[in-house]
Amino acid sequence: MPRYTVHVRGEWLAVPCQDAQLTVGWLGREAVRRYIKNKPDNGGFASVDSVSFLVRRCKGLGLLDHEDPLEVALEDNEFVEVVIEGDAMSSDFIPSQPEGVYLYSKYREPEKYIALDGDSLTTEDLVNLGKGHYKIKLTPTAEKKVQSSREVIESIVKEKTVVYGITTGFGKFARTVIPVSKLEELQVNLVRSHSSGVGKPLIPERCRMLLALRINVLAKGYSGISLETLKQVIEVFNASCLPYVPEKGTVGASGDLAPLSHLALGLIGEGKMWSPKSGWADAKYVLAAHGLKPIVLKPKEGLALINGTQMITSLGCEAVERASAIARQADIVASLTLEVLKGTTKAFDTDIHAVRPHRGQVEVAFRFRSLLDSDHHPSEIAESHRFCDRVQDAYTLRCCPQIHGVVNDTIAFAKNIITTEINSATDNPMVFARRGETVSGGNFHGEYPAKALDYLAIGVHELAAISERRIERLCNPSLSELPAFLVAEGGLNSGFMIAHCTAAALVLAIELLAACQGIEFLRPLKTTTPLEKVYDLVRSVVRPWIKDRFMAPDIEAAHRLLIEQKVWEVAAPYIEKYRMEHIPESRPISPTAFSLEFLHKKSTKISESEDL
C-alpha cells in the first residue's frame, strides 16, 4: 500500500493510500483532515471543505495538479507539501525546503568511494565529500580498531566499573553513578539535552562535511562506538540524509557539543533532517524513505558522537581550500595589473628572492616571472615602455612576492594544523584498546583549529588590502596614465569609482575587472600570452565599459570565475610549462614543507591536469 509523507504547517503526517487511483487533491484533503483532527482548535478551520490549498513536491517545489492520479504524479513514499491559501504570505509560514532549494535539485548520487581510516583524510577530500562527490567506506584496519575499542567499553559495562560518561553522568554529574538498566537512556538524554543550537541549518555541503569528518574520527578507534553503529552512520551519510544542525551554538572550549548533538539527534530519528529525495522532514520519515532505521545508542555511543572539534574543523577545511584558491589566483590578477600599469619585472629577479628564501615569497615571485617573462612571453605592452626612466614600482606591485608570499605561508601553516586536526581523536574519555582502559583528557578543546583560522583570516585580509591599493592605482590617472576611474567621458560616467569603494571592503574580482578595463585603453598593444588568455576569459562573461552600466552582475560574474578557479585553470598550464623549462632556478617545493594545494600530495612536481 503506497504511503506519502505530507508537510502541513510545520507538521509531518504519514498518509497511507489504499487506492493508487485516488488523486493528488484527495491526498491534500486527507492530510488537512488529519492536521485538523490533531489540533485542539481544529487548526482554525471549520472543516476540510473550507480550506483552499495547493500541493507541491518537497524536492524542487514543483506544483502538482489536483486531478492527477497518485500513481502517475508521485512515487511511493514521496514527500509532498500542502500549502494552505494565505499561509505562503504569512510570517509564520515555514516551507519544507531551506533557502537555495534550486541548488539542491542538482544533487547526483555519487558512484565512487573514499575509504576512511581516521589517519589519512585531506582537506581536499573532505571538501569533495561535502560536495557529494563520494560515498564512504571503512578500511579493514579501521574496522578492527573500532571493534577493539568497543570491547573495552563492553567490559566496563559488564564489570560495572565506574567510568566517566559510560557509567556516570556528565560534567557536574560525573560522580553520579547510573544503573546499568539506564545506560542507554543516559546516552539518549545526553544527545537531546545538548541539542541546544540556534539559527539557520548548515547548508547540505557543510553538513555532509561535518558528518564525514565525525565518521573519520570514529574510524580511528578511540571513541568506543560499536562497528554496527558506525556502519549505520555511514549508511546515513551515503544516502545524503543530513540532520538539522544550527549554525550557532558552541563555545569551542567544550568542543562542538551543540552542533554535534544536533547531528546525532537526527541519527537517532529525532529532530529534522534533509535529503535530496525528501527536502526537510522529521528525521524518522527521512530515514524511513531511504530504508534506514534510527540508531539505537548503546553505552558510551552518544558521547562518542558528540565529543570533538568537527564543526570548527570542517568549516576550517573549506576556508583553507577557498583561501588557497584565491591566493594563487591573486598572483595572476596582480600580474595583469602590473602589465596595465606598465610596471617592471625586475623586482621578481631570482637572486633577490634567493637571499630571502621564504617559501611563499619564492613561489609567488616565480609565478610572476612565469607570466611576465618577456623572453618567454613577448609583451607588446612591456616593450612599449622598455626604455622609460622609471627606476622602480610602487610597493603594491614591487612587494607582491613578499605580501602574497606570507599569505601563502600563512595558508600552509593553517592547512598543516587543520590536516592534523581532521585526523585526530578528539573524544573524552579516550578508549585505548591496547591498554584496556579509558583515560579522560581535553582533546575536545577547539583552540588549535580556532587560532589557526584566526591567523588564516589575518593572512587573507592582506590579499584584499593590497588588491584595493592596486585598484586605486588603476583608477587614479596621476598614477596610472589611464583615464580617471577607467572610463571615457569622466564626469558624465563614473566608471569604477564606487566599485573601488566596494573592493575596499570585499572583492578581489573588482581588480580583475579593472585590470581588463585598463587593457582596453592600451590597445592595440597586447600583453603576454597567458595574460591575454585571462583577459579573453573575463571578456567571455563581461564586456568592456564604454559608458556606465549596472555593475553588480559583472562583479558577480568575475567573482564566479575566481570561485570556480577558472582564472587559475587558464594560467596554470603556462606557469607549469615555465617551471619545467626553468627547473634549476625553481627548485621543486616539498609539500610537507609548503602545503599549498597547487602541489600534488605525493610529487614534487605539479600536474597540469590536477583539480586545484
C-alpha positions in Angstrom: 0.0 0.0 0.0 1.6 3.3 -1.1 2.3 5.8 1.7 3.1 9.5 1.4 4.7 11.9 3.8 3.0 15.2 3.8 4.1 18.6 5.3 1.3 20.8 6.6 2.0 24.0 8.5 5.3 22.7 10.1 3.9 19.2 10.9 4.7 16.0 9.1 2.0 13.4 8.5 2.2 9.9 7.2 -0.8 9.3 4.9 -1.4 5.7 3.6 -3.3 5.3 0.4 -5.2 2.1 -0.3 -6.1 3.1 -3.9 -3.5 4.5 -6.2 -6.3 5.8 -8.5 -7.0 8.4 -5.8 -5.9 11.9 -6.8 -3.4 14.5 -5.6 -6.4 16.5 -4.4 -7.6 13.6 -2.2 -4.1 13.4 -0.7 -4.2 17.1 0.2 -7.6 16.9 1.7 -6.7 13.8 3.7 -3.6 15.5 5.0 -5.5 18.6 6.0 -8.2 16.4 7.7 -5.6 14.7 9.8 -4.0 18.0 10.6 -7.3 19.5 11.8 -8.0 16.3 13.8 -4.7 16.7 15.7 -5.4 20.3 16.7 -7.5 21.3 19.8 -8.8 24.3 17.9 -9.1 22.4 14.6 -6.2 24.5 13.3 -8.6 27.4 13.0 -10.8 25.8 10.3 -14.4 24.9 10.5 -14.0 21.8 8.2 -11.8 20.4 5.5 -14.2 21.7 2.8 -13.5 25.3 4.0 -9.7 25.0 3.3 -8.2 26.0 0.0 -4.7 24.7 -0.7 -2.1 23.7 -3.3 0.1 20.6 -3.3 3.7 20.6 -4.4 6.7 18.3 -4.2 9.2 18.8 -1.4 12.0 18.2 -3.8 12.2 21.2 -6.2 8.8 22.6 -5.0 7.1 21.7 -8.3 3.3 22.2 -8.2 1.0 19.1 -8.6 -2.3 19.0 -10.4 -5.1 18.2 -8.0 -6.8 16.0 -10.7 -3.8 13.7 -11.4 -3.9 10.2 -10.0 -1.3 9.5 -7.3 0.2 6.6 -9.2 1.0 8.9 -12.0 2.0 12.0 -10.1 4.1 10.5 -7.2 6.4 7.7 -6.3 5.7 5.5 -3.3 6.9 7.2 -0.1 7.4 10.5 -1.8 7.4 13.8 0.2 4.9 16.5 -0.6 3.8 19.8 0.9 0.3 21.2 1.3 0.4 25.0 1.3 -2.9 26.4 2.7 -4.1 29.5 0.9 -2.9 32.6 2.8 -0.1 30.8 4.6 2.5 31.5 2.0 2.2 35.2 2.6 2.2 34.8 6.4 5.3 35.5 8.5 4.6 32.2 10.3 4.8 30.1 7.1 7.8 27.7 7.1 8.4 25.9 3.8 9.7 22.3 3.8 12.9 23.4 1.9 15.6 25.9 3.1 16.7 28.8 1.1 18.5 27.9 -2.2 16.4 24.9 -3.0 17.3 25.2 -6.6 20.9 24.3 -5.7 19.9 21.0 -4.1 18.0 19.7 -7.1 21.3 19.3 -8.9 22.5 16.6 -6.5 23.5 13.3 -8.1 24.2 10.2 -6.1 28.0 9.5 -6.3 29.4 6.2 -7.5 32.9 6.5 -6.2 34.0 5.8 -2.6 36.6 7.2 -0.2 38.0 4.7 2.3 38.4 6.3 5.7 40.9 5.0 8.3 41.0 8.1 10.6 44.6 8.9 9.7 44.9 10.0 6.1 42.0 12.3 5.2 43.0 15.5 3.4 41.3 18.9 3.4 40.6 18.4 -0.4 39.0 15.0 0.3 36.7 16.5 3.0 35.6 19.4 0.7 34.8 16.9 -2.0 32.8 14.7 0.4 30.9 17.8 1.3 30.1 18.5 -2.4 28.7 15.0 -2.7 31.4 13.6 -5.0 32.0 10.4 -2.9 30.4 7.9 -0.6 32.3 6.5 2.4 33.5 3.1 3.4 35.9 1.9 6.2 39.3 0.3 5.7 39.6 -3.2 7.2 42.2 -1.8 9.6 39.8 0.8 10.8 37.1 -1.8 11.4 39.4 -3.8 13.6 40.4 -0.8 15.7 36.8 0.2 16.2 35.9 -3.4 17.3 38.9 -3.5 19.7 37.9 -0.2 21.4 34.3 -1.3 21.7 35.4 -4.5 23.5 36.9 -2.2 26.2 33.5 -0.4 26.7 31.6 -3.7 26.9 34.0 -4.9 29.5 33.5 -1.8 31.6 29.7 -2.2 31.4 29.8 -5.9 32.2 32.1 -5.4 35.2 30.1 -2.3 36.4 33.3 -0.2 36.6 32.7 3.4 37.4 33.9 5.4 34.3 33.0 9.0 33.3 30.4 9.2 30.7 29.9 5.5 30.4 28.5 4.6 33.8 28.3 8.1 35.3 26.6 11.3 34.5 28.3 14.2 32.7 30.0 17.4 33.7 28.9 18.3 37.3 27.2 14.9 37.5 30.4 13.0 36.9 30.2 11.4 40.4 26.6 10.3 39.9 26.7 6.5 39.1 24.0 5.4 36.6 22.3 2.0 36.9 23.1 -0.5 34.1 19.4 -0.6 33.1 19.5 3.2 32.5 22.8 3.4 30.4 21.1 3.5 27.0 18.6 6.2 28.3 21.6 8.1 29.6 23.1 8.4 26.1 19.8 9.5 24.5 19.3 12.1 27.2 22.8 13.4 26.6 22.1 13.9 22.9 18.7 15.5 23.5 19.9 17.9 26.2 22.9 19.1 24.3 21.0 19.8 21.1 20.6 23.4 22.0 21.9 25.3 18.9 20.1 28.2 17.2 19.9 29.7 13.8 19.6 28.5 10.2 20.7 25.0 9.4 24.0 24.3 7.8 23.7 24.0 4.1 23.9 20.4 2.8 27.5 20.7 1.7 28.7 21.8 5.1 26.5 19.2 6.9 28.0 16.5 4.8 31.5 17.7 5.7 30.6 17.7 9.4 29.1 14.1 9.2 32.0 12.8 7.1 34.6 14.2 9.5 32.9 12.8 12.5 32.9 9.4 10.8 36.7 9.8 10.2 37.3 10.5 13.9 35.2 7.5 14.9 37.2 5.3 12.4 40.4 6.0 14.4 39.2 3.5 17.1 39.5 5.6 20.2 35.8 6.5 20.7 34.3 3.2 21.8 31.5 3.2 19.3 30.4 -0.2 18.0 31.2 -1.2 14.4 27.5 -1.8 13.9 26.5 1.7 14.9 29.3 3.3 12.9 28.2 1.5 9.8 24.7 2.8 10.3 26.1 6.3 10.5 28.0 5.7 7.2 24.7 4.4 5.6 23.0 7.7 6.6 25.9 9.7 5.0 25.9 7.6 1.8 22.1 8.3 1.5 22.8 12.0 2.0 20.4 12.2 4.9 21.5 15.3 6.7 20.3 16.3 10.2 19.2 19.9 11.0 22.4 21.4 12.5 22.0 25.0 13.5 24.8 27.4 12.5 25.2 28.7 16.1 25.6 27.1 19.4 29.1 26.1 20.5 31.8 27.7 22.6 34.8 25.7 21.4 36.3 25.2 24.8 34.0 22.2 25.2 34.4 21.3 21.6 31.4 21.4 19.3 28.9 19.8 21.7 25.8 21.6 20.4 26.2 21.1 16.6 27.4 17.5 17.0 24.5 16.8 19.3 22.1 18.0 16.6 23.9 15.8 14.2 23.4 12.8 16.5 19.8 13.8 17.2 19.0 13.2 13.5 20.8 9.9 13.5 18.6 8.6 16.3 15.5 9.6 14.4 14.6 12.8 16.2 14.6 16.5 15.1 14.6 17.5 11.5 16.5 16.0 8.6 17.0 16.8 4.9 17.7 14.7 1.9 17.6 15.3 -1.9 14.7 13.0 -2.0 12.6 14.4 0.8 13.5 18.0 1.5 13.1 18.9 5.2 11.0 16.5 7.2 11.0 14.8 10.6 14.2 12.6 10.8 12.3 9.4 11.3 10.4 9.9 8.0 13.5 10.8 6.0 15.4 7.8 7.3 12.4 5.5 6.5 12.2 6.9 3.0 15.7 5.7 2.4 15.2 2.3 4.0 17.1 3.2 7.1 16.3 2.8 10.8 17.1 5.2 13.6 20.3 4.4 15.5 19.7 2.9 19.0 22.5 4.1 21.2 24.5 1.7 23.3 26.5 2.7 26.4 29.1 5.5 25.5 27.8 5.9 21.9 26.0 9.2 22.5 29.2 10.6 24.0 31.2 9.2 21.1 29.1 11.0 18.6 29.2 14.5 20.2 32.7 15.0 21.6 35.1 16.9 19.3 36.0 19.8 17.1 34.5 18.7 13.9 32.3 21.8 13.3 35.2 24.2 13.7 37.5 22.0 11.7 35.2 21.1 8.8 34.4 24.7 8.2 38.1 25.3 8.6 38.8 22.9 5.7 36.5 24.8 3.5 38.2 28.1 4.5 41.7 26.7 3.8 40.7 25.4 0.4 39.0 28.6 -0.6 41.9 30.7 0.7 44.4 28.6 -1.3 42.4 29.0 -4.5 42.1 32.8 -4.1 45.8 33.2 -3.2 47.2 31.6 -6.3 44.7 33.5 -8.5 45.6 36.8 -6.8 49.1 36.3 -8.3 47.6 36.1 -11.8 45.3 39.2 -11.2 48.2 41.2 -9.8 50.4 40.3 -12.8 47.7 41.6 -15.1 47.5 44.9 -13.1 51.3 45.3 -13.3 51.2 45.0 -17.1 48.4 47.6 -17.3 50.3 50.0 -15.0 53.5 49.4 -17.2 55.5 48.0 -14.3 58.8 46.2 -14.4 59.6 42.6 -13.7 63.0 43.3 -12.1 61.6 43.0 -8.6 60.9 39.3 -9.3 64.5 38.5 -10.1 65.6 35.1 -8.9 68.6 36.4 -6.9 66.5 38.8 -4.9 64.4 36.1 -3.5 67.2 33.6 -3.1 68.7 35.8 -0.4 65.4 35.9 1.5 64.1 32.4 0.7 60.7 32.3 2.4 58.8 29.5 0.6 55.8 31.6 -0.3 57.8 34.6 -1.4 60.0 32.4 -3.7 56.9 30.7 -5.3 55.0 34.0 -5.8 58.0 35.6 -7.5 58.3 32.6 -9.7 54.7 32.8 -10.8 55.1 36.4 -11.7 58.2 35.6 -13.8 56.3 32.7 -15.4 53.5 35.0 -16.5 55.5 38.2 -17.3 59.0 37.0 -18.5 59.3 38.9 -21.8 61.9 36.4 -23.2 59.4 33.6 -22.7 56.1 35.5 -23.4 56.7 38.6 -25.5 54.5 41.5 -24.5 53.8 44.5 -26.7 52.8 46.4 -23.6 56.1 45.7 -21.8 58.0 46.6 -25.0 56.2 50.0 -25.2 57.9 51.2 -22.0 61.2 49.3 -22.1 63.3 52.4 -22.2 61.3 54.6 -19.8 63.1 56.4 -16.9 61.1 54.8 -14.2 63.5 53.2 -11.6 61.2 51.1 -9.6 57.5 50.4 -9.0 55.2 51.2 -6.0 55.1 48.8 -3.1 51.7 47.4 -4.3 53.4 46.0 -7.3 57.0 45.5 -6.3 56.2 43.8 -3.0 53.7 41.3 -4.2 56.1 38.3 -3.6 56.6 39.5 0.0 53.0 40.2 0.8 51.3 37.5 -1.3 54.1 35.2 -0.2 53.5 35.4 3.5 49.8 34.9 2.8 50.7 31.6 1.1 52.9 30.6 4.0 50.0 31.5 6.4 47.7 29.3 4.5 50.2 26.5 4.5 50.6 26.9 8.3 46.8 26.8 8.9 46.4 23.9 6.5 49.0 21.9 8.4 47.1 22.3 11.7 43.7 21.6 10.1 45.1 18.5 8.4 46.4 17.3 11.7 43.1 18.1 13.4 40.9 16.2 10.9 42.9 13.1 11.6 43.0 13.4 15.4 41.0 11.7 18.1 39.0 14.4 19.9 36.9 12.3 22.4 36.7 12.3 26.1 37.2 9.9 27.6 39.6 8.2 25.2 39.4 4.5 24.8 42.9 2.8 24.5 42.3 -0.8 23.4 46.0 -1.8 23.8 45.9 -0.7 27.4 42.3 -2.0 28.0 41.3 1.2 29.7 39.8 4.7 29.2 41.6 7.9 30.0 40.0 11.4 30.5 41.6 14.4 28.8 41.0 17.5 26.9 41.4 16.7 23.2 37.9 18.1 22.5 39.2 21.6 23.1 38.9 23.7 19.9 41.8 26.1 20.5 44.1 24.6 17.8 41.8 24.9 14.8 40.3 28.2 16.1 43.6 30.0 16.5 44.8 28.7 13.1 41.7 30.1 11.4 42.1 33.4 13.2 45.6 33.6 11.7 44.2 32.5 8.3 41.7 35.4 8.3 44.5 37.9 9.0 46.5 36.4 6.1 43.7 36.5 3.6 42.9 40.1 4.6 46.3 41.1 3.3 45.3 39.8 -0.2 42.3 42.0 -0.1 44.1 45.1 1.3 46.9 45.1 -1.3 44.3 44.4 -4.1 42.4 47.5 -3.1 45.6 49.6 -3.3 46.3 48.3 -6.8 42.8 49.2 -7.9 43.4 52.7 -6.5 46.5 53.0 -8.8 44.4 51.7 -11.8 41.7 54.3 -11.1 43.9 57.3 -10.3 45.1 59.0 -13.6 48.1 60.6 -11.9 49.4 57.1 -11.1 48.1 55.0 -14.0 48.4 57.3 -17.0 44.9 55.9 -17.8 41.6 57.8 -17.9 40.2 58.5 -14.4 38.2 55.6 -13.0 38.9 53.7 -16.2 36.1 55.2 -18.2 35.7 57.6 -21.1 33.9 60.9 -20.7 34.6 61.1 -16.9 32.0 63.1 -15.1 29.2 62.0 -17.3 30.4 58.5 -16.5 31.7 57.4 -13.0 33.3 54.2 -14.2 35.0 52.2 -11.4 34.6 54.9 -8.7 32.2 53.0 -6.4 33.4 49.6 -7.4 36.7 50.7 -5.9 34.9 51.5 -2.7 33.3 48.1 -2.7 36.7 46.4 -3.2 38.0 48.3 -0.1 35.7 46.1 1.9 35.2 42.9 -0.1 36.1 41.7 -3.6 39.4 40.8 -5.4 37.2 40.2 -8.5 36.9 44.0 -9.0 40.7 44.3 -9.5 40.4 41.6 -12.2 37.7 43.7 -14.0 39.6 46.9 -13.5 42.8 45.4 -15.0 41.0 44.1 -18.0 39.3 47.5 -18.4 42.7 49.2 -18.3 43.9 47.0 -21.1 41.2 48.5 -23.3 43.0 51.8 -23.2 46.3 50.3 -24.2 45.0 48.5 -27.3 46.1 47.5 -29.9 49.1 46.6 -27.7 48.9 43.1 -26.3 50.2 41.6 -23.1 51.8 38.2 -22.6 50.1 35.1 -23.9 48.9 33.7 -20.6 47.6 37.1 -19.5 45.8 37.5 -22.8 44.1 34.2 -22.1 43.0 35.6 -18.7 41.7 38.7 -20.5 39.8 36.5 -23.0 38.3 34.5 -20.1 37.0 37.7 -18.5 35.6 39.1 -21.7 33.7 35.8 -22.3 31.5 36.8 -19.4 31.9 40.6 -19.0 32.1 43.1 -21.9 34.2 46.3 -21.7 32.8 49.5 -20.3 32.1 52.1 -23.0 29.8 54.0 -20.6 28.3 53.5 -17.2 26.1 50.5 -16.6 24.7 48.3 -13.8 27.9 46.8 -12.4 26.8 44.3 -9.8 26.1 41.5 -12.3 29.6 41.9 -13.8 31.3 41.8 -10.4 29.4 38.7 -9.6 30.4 37.1 -13.0 34.1 37.8 -12.3 33.6 36.5 -8.7 32.3 33.2 -10.1 35.4 32.9 -12.3 37.5 33.1 -9.2 35.3 30.9 -7.0 35.3 28.2 -9.8 39.1 28.7 -10.2 38.7 29.4 -14.0 41.4 32.1 -13.8 43.8 29.5 -12.4 42.8 26.9 -14.9 43.6 29.3 -17.8 47.0 30.4 -16.5 48.3 27.3 -14.7 49.5 25.4 -17.9 51.7 28.3 -18.8 53.1 28.5 -15.2 53.9 24.8 -15.2 55.4 24.9 -18.7 57.7 27.7 -17.5 58.5 25.7 -14.4 59.6 22.7 -16.4 61.8 24.9 -18.6 63.4 26.5 -15.5 63.8 23.7 -13.1 67.3 24.7 -11.9 66.1 28.1 -10.9 62.8 26.9 -9.5 63.6 24.1 -7.0 60.6 21.8 -6.5 59.0 22.5 -3.2 58.3 19.7 -0.8 54.6 19.5 0.0 55.3 18.7 3.7 57.2 22.0 4.0 54.9 24.1 1.9 51.5 22.5 1.6 49.7 24.8 -0.9 47.1 22.8 -2.8 48.7 23.6 -6.1 51.2 21.0 -5.1 50.4 17.3 -5.7 50.3 15.3 -2.5 52.8 12.8 -3.5 55.0 14.6 -6.0 57.5 17.4 -6.1 56.2 18.4 -9.5 52.8 19.9 -10.3 50.4 18.2 -12.6 48.8 20.5 -15.2 45.6 18.4 -15.1 45.2 18.4 -11.3 42.0 19.8 -9.9 43.4 22.7 -7.9 
